């Protein structure tokens, strides 16, 4: 299985958060490939700049490789794919992650139950 981690799951994974359950860690460890979207880094950078989160986005970029994950760039086809999604969720970053997962294809690993309504590629943990 090829996974795309949503922003929250990625942050939990690289910070050693107890919110990342053992079963979710097993799913990540069993995956053939695990991706982190550039959109997640962008989201964290915006939230850090606004003071909503205390995370260094540059350190997160380094954490992608250190964790054995791969960076997934945002391509034009991903951005265009957002227009094909029904308006089930207001967060533009989450909508882009769904579009990326559909386009690649990847399984989007998330704790956000609202995203599950988009597609079978969304995997709720």
ABEGO torsion letter per residue (X at the ends): XBBBBBAAAAAAAAAGBAABBAAAAAAAAABABBBBBAAAAAAAAAAAAAGABBBBAAAAAAAAAAAGBBBBBBBAAAAAAAAABBBABABAAAAAAAAAAAAOBBBBBBABAAAAAABAABBBX
